[in-house]
Amino acid sequence: MAKAFKYGLKGITGYLEPSERDLLRSLFDDVISMLEPEERANQDPLAALVGLDAEAREPSDRALKRLLPNVMKDDDEASLEFRRYTERSLRENKIGALRAAALGLDKDELVLAPADARHWSTALNDVRLVLAERLDIRDDADAEHVHRMQDWSQAEDVEGYLALVYNFTTWLQESLVQAMLASLEA
């Protein structure tokens, strides 16, 4: 059974069972797959090098749109222009955090340096955003409904299973953030 992250003499530490590490690795991989940009045959290598994407479009997948939102609610054209200049680097940063967190899953006990903790926090947040979108969490009532699902034996369908995974990643991220705050106070 997982142990919450805590701050101590070794830094921020936590423990995950092998099945929990496998679950997180799979979730991180899934989000990485969502974020990886499509390879284009005629892509300008200089534009790719500096992070420009003249063909960037608003994602049609709601979960991906949650990870890569428009910057201006009421101005689609300005949002698209901003997306063309920033989306590639945003995707790369998110993928980098997910991969860095996944590398830490190779050990039974997690010992996180400050940079590792930031990567983990970013990775868990992105996983939670995708799960929240898949569970259609829109308000506090939706969140409360999902948080009521606490027993793995109650998971009778995909939504129930996703709710349990969402609750697990929420608990894990909350304990990590608390440990990060404790490290700042020390």
N, C-alpha and C positions, 0 to 999 in steps of 0.2 A: 504494500500500500504506500502511496506517495506520502512524503513528509513535506510540509510547507517549507518554503524558503525562509531562512532566518539569517540575521547578521550576527557574526561572532568573530573570534580571533582569526579564523582562516579567511574571513570575508563573508560573502553571501553563499550559503550552502543550501542544498536541497537533495532530496532522494526520490528517485522514480523506479518503480518495478520495471523489469524488462518489457512487459506488455504495455505499460504506460509510455515508455520510451518509443516503442514501435508505433503506438498510436500517434504520438506527437510527430515522429519522423514522417509518417504518412500524411498527416495534416500539413506539415511544412512543405512536403513535396507537392501536394495538391495545389497549395496556394502559389508556389513557385511556378507550376505549370500554367496556372491562370495568368500570371504576371509576365511570363516570357513573351517578348514581342515576336510577332511573326517575321520570319526571314523573307525579305523581298529580293528578287533576282536583280532588279535594276536600282538597288539602293545606292545612293551616293556615299562612298566610303568616308569622305571628309565630313559630311553631315552626320553620319553615324558616329564618327570619332568624337565630335563635339556635342553629341546628344540631340541633334535636331531631327525631327521627324515630320516632314512636310505632309505626309499622308496620315497623320494621327487623326483618329476619330473618337467620338464619345463612345465608350463601350456599350454594347447592347445587353450584356449580362449584368443584371442588377448588382450582383455581388462584386464583380470587377469594378463597376461604377462606384460602389461604396469605397473601394480601395483607391480609386483614381477619380475623385469627384470633380465636377466643374468648379471653377474658382469663383465664378460670378453667377448667381442664381438667375438673374433676369437678362443676361447678355450672353447668348449662346455663341455669337461670333467672337467676342473677346475671350471667352472661355476656351474656344477651339484654338485661337491664336496662342494663348498661354500654354495650352496642352502641347502644341507643336514644339515649343521651346523647352518644356520641362518634363514631359511625361516619361521620356526615355530614361532620364537620370533618376526620376522618382521610382520607376520600375526597378532599375538596377540597385538602388539603395535598399528597397524592400527585399529584393531577392538576396542581396548580400546579407542582410540581417537574418533572414530565414535560414540561409546556408550556414551562417556562423552559429546560430542556435542549434541547428541539426548536428554540427560537429561535436557539440558538447554532450550529445546524447549517447556517445560511445562509452561513457563512464557511469558506473553505478551511482556514485555520489557526485553531485554537481557542485563545483566550486567556481563561482563566477567573479571575475575581476569586474571593475566598474564598466568597462566597454562591453564585456560579455553580458552583463546584466541589462544594459541598454539594448543590445541585440535581442536578447530573450524577450524583453518587454515589447519591443516593436513586433517581433514575430508572433507572440501570443496575441497582441492586439489585432494584427491583421487576420489571424485565424478566427478570432472572435467576431470580427466584422463580417467575414464571409459566412460564418455559422449563423449570426444574427439575421443576415439577409435571407439565408436559406430557410430559417425558421419564421421569417416574416415578423420579426420583432419591430414594432413601430412606436410603442409607448410603454409606460410603466406597467400597465395591465398585461400586455403581452409578455413582458419580461417576468412579471410575477408568475404568470401561468407556466412559463418555461422553468423557472426556479423551483416550482413545486415538484418537478420530476427529480427525485433523488435516489431512487432505488433501481439498480440495473435490472432487477427481475421485472420491473414495470415496463421496460422498453419492448413494446409489442410491434412496433413499426419503425420506419426510418426516422420519422419525426421524433419519436420517443428517444431513439438512440442519439440523434443529433442534439436533443435537449440535454441529455446526460453529458455528452462530450462538451457542449457549450458550458455547462455548469462546472465541469472539471477544469477547463481552460480558464474560466473566470476565477475560480478559487486559486488556481496556480498563479495567475497574473496578479491577483490581489495580494497574495503572500509575497510575491517578488517585489511589488511596489512598496509594501510595508517594510521589507528588508532593505530596500534601496533608501527609503526615508530614514530608517534607523542608522544606516551607514553614514548618511549626511550629518546626522545629529552627533555621531561619535567623534 
